[in-house]
Amino acid sequence: MSQEVERLRRILREEARQGYADRVVLGGLDRLLANLAARGAFPAGSPLRTVLDALPAGGYAALPPEGRREWVRQAAAALAGRTPAPAAAPPAASAAPKRRTAPAAPQAPARPRVRRSQPLPPGGLEAPVTALKGVRESTAAKFRRLGVQTVRDLLYLFPHRYNDFSQVRTVAELEPGRDQTAVVTVWQATESQFGPRIKGTEAVVGDETGTMRAVWFNQPYLARQIREGQRLVLSGRVGAFRGVKVFESPEWEPLDSGDLSQAVHTGRLVPVYPLTQGLYARTVRRAVRQALDAWADHLPDPLPEALRAELGVPPLVAAVHQMHYPDDLEAAEAARRRLALDEFLTLQLAVLSRRRTEEAGLRTAPIPMPAGTLDAFTASLPFSLTAAQRRALAEVLADMAREVPMSRLLQGDVGSGKTVVATAALLAAVANGFQGVIMAPTEILAEQHFRTVTRLLSGDADPPDDGLCPVPYLERPVRVALLTGSLSQREKDEVQYGLAAGDVDIAVGTHALIQEGVRFPRLGLAVVDEQHRFGVLQRAALREKGGSPHLLVMTATPIPRTLALTLYGDLDISVIDEMPEGRQPVVTRWVPVHQRGHAYQFVRDQIAEGRQAFIICPLVEESEALQARAAVQEFERLQREEFPPDRYRMAVLHGRMGAKQKDEVMRAFRDGALDILVSTAVVEVGIDVPNATVMVIEGADRFGLAQLHQFRGRVGRGRHRSYCLLLSDNPSDEAQERLRIMETTADGFALAEHDLRLRGPGEYFGVRQSGMPDLRVARISDTPILEQARELARRILAADPALARPEHAELAAAARRLLESGPAEAH
């Protein structure tokens, strides 16, 4: 068979794969058929000529999709030496087709190009990238900076966007200011000097409709690579200089034939990959294309065929091809959704499998709430529980009544009442003869929890300092102890002795609770507050203090469901999404720089009415790199210019102060001995001052929405109307959007969603330090895909807990790789 006919066979296969869209060949299949016929590829009387003669007057382009499918089928049979089966005459088009300058959308889903006849290259998918032609060790070192070491890694190095070079135009049709593609002939190519220090290449190119220039700055070597008379495909932005069209540093590649299906840099949606210093876009695209052609078809699909059919998703090979070189943007998105499902499914299988392993054979004492105790506790409260609090508490108590240790995340907005839910759970433990513990990330927050728990249990607004709480509905008082690093050694010894002897019922503290000398003989419930501020080892160390206690972790940072299921996939989740009755919304205003004086006057007015104010600064000391107002310098400036010390009582609070000093300042502010507290982000959690009604945030544009919302939650906790003033000298457009959102949105969960949209998960309360897995294609906004993956993972593990079935082998391997790589183990 001649080379031309073999080429036609390959093009017809590609045409079928692309849904008979007639865009495999530049200018359409009819142009190629005419060229082949002119060269005698279809001798008279041959089966190929018979099929060719069956085309209507308008050619292949005039056929509707079903007609094209039938014609390609008959042509393929003729190429294989078979007599084409007779078929009804293909319906003719109602009119001559219009010239198409952009590819049409495919009429059917793309199918993978299967080349199983090609053996898997040596080393398989785990071969180093140096197995690729042209990738030397120096280039491999640059790939390693992108996390790419093997061919498998390279196949999963997906583009973050595409350049749309699919608009193929003649030179006459090119429009300045747009990304377009043209097929041209090089008339002249020379090295040129564009400025005193800028050399490059300048070419005169054209087609039958006209000529134009193409210039490449800082690439003089191209003058030696581009030959006069050579046909090129140029793709990029078209400009104009002195009335002449100019391609400005376009992507280019030789066109030896009319076939654009194998284009790498031009004439289609061209992938834009992440790069690093010294690694160029063309190098990455060439390497990826090699990997696709030789290795991609050997990728094992983690989804069994039956499951793919049920879900209606494309095979993995097709998805990988389409992610790198998509037929169109819709095909790219369909491929991304398939690969996102793979990522989320692997993640959920990993965390759920680990939880099953941890719980396998693991039993703990059930802790049911005694009859009447919960009613007595809620009746003793000076407020009524909200419906959301009752729902969350019911979920917690149901878990604690089981023999399997509870692992639950309780999330709720600032002031939503998580601590009362935790206190009720601790009461259940104490009523059953067990001990409980609350661990907080800071001494300030630990002390606040101590005061809150003793107040709720005793029913006294001013509970005893020794923590011995009389509880009328129990047979004995409950002893609550505080254990923090700032206690004297004698005080620590007393608390540790009480815990070891079983005399302390509930311990509240910081990391001091997990020190070596701390022992709990009957630990039934461990509560961890502000979960994201602790590492997995700290959480595990606390849990190991009691063998297998029930575990409740809490956060005041509202977390979007997708992020919660990603970060805390091994935890059940309860949400308090309702604020207590009577909690007033905080009036929030963005104050422009020219109105700063009005903000300070408002603070003075509030203090005159007996209220207190916070002023938050981003840094402790001035920084040349970040021109932000810092707490220490701002404190001195405010005393000097705005709030003179003979009239206003002020103090500064920041993380570099000693624990004792911070405690003294916090107590003074809480007890009303200070009018204004100038602080860094240390007050994001842990200070409850009902009399504070103003929160002034300097450099508000430097904080994310979640953190701004946390600051705002420090006020509005009393009966007085409260205010949050956002001060920013020169916010960017994105920062201005955040500040406007803060003015109009009080819902912490809605703000969390905005924060993820505007800043991404990498900055969301430091999730990179909290075990956020590296998602290659999945997005935190892909909530439906994640929930589908979680349900699939539960289903698969219910039927095959060890993932031992042959059809689950690749899923098991993927989950194992994820666990071994570490990102999922942080929680």
Secondary structure, 3 states (H helix, E strand, C coil): CCHHHHHHHHHHHHHHHCCCCCCCECCCHHHHHHHHHHCCCCCCCCHHHHHHHCCCCCCHHHCCHHHHHHHHHHHHHHHCCCCCCCCCCCCCCCCCCCCCCCCCCCCCCCCCCCCCCCCCCCCHHHCEHHHCCCCCHHHHHHHHHCCCCEHHHHHCCCCCEEEECCCECCCCCCCCCCEEEEEEEEEEEEEEECCCCCEEEEEEEEECCEEEEEEEECCCCHHHHCCCCCEEEEEEEEEEECCEEEEECCEEEECCCCECCCCCCCCCEEEECCCCCCCCHHHHHHHHHHHHHHCHHHCCCCCCHHHHHHHCCCCHHHHHHHHHCCCCHHHHHHHHHHHHHHHHHHHHHHHHHHHHHHHCCCCCCCCCCCCCHHHHHHHHCCCCCCHHHHHHHHHHHHHHCCCCCCEEEEEECCCCCHHHHHHHHHHHHHHCCCEEEEECCCHHHHHHHHHHHHHHHHCCCCCCCCCEECCCCCCCCEEEEEECCCCCHHHHHHHHHHHHHCCCCEEEECHHHHCCCCCCCCEEEEEECCHHHCCHHHHHHHHHCCCCCEEEEEECCCCCHHHHHHHCCCCEEEEECCCCCCCCCCEEEEECHHHHHHHHHHHHHHHHCCCEEEEECCECCCCCCCCCCEHHHHHHHHHHHCCCCCCCCEEEECCCCCHHHHHHHHHHHHCCCCCEEEECHHHHCCCCCCCEEEEEECCHHHCCHHHHHHHHCCCCCCCCCCEEEEECCCCCHHHHHHHHHHHHCCCHHHHHHHHHHHHCHHHHHHHHHHCCCCCCCCCCCCHHHHHHHHHHHHHHHHHCCCCCCHHHHHHHHHHHHHHHHCHHHHC
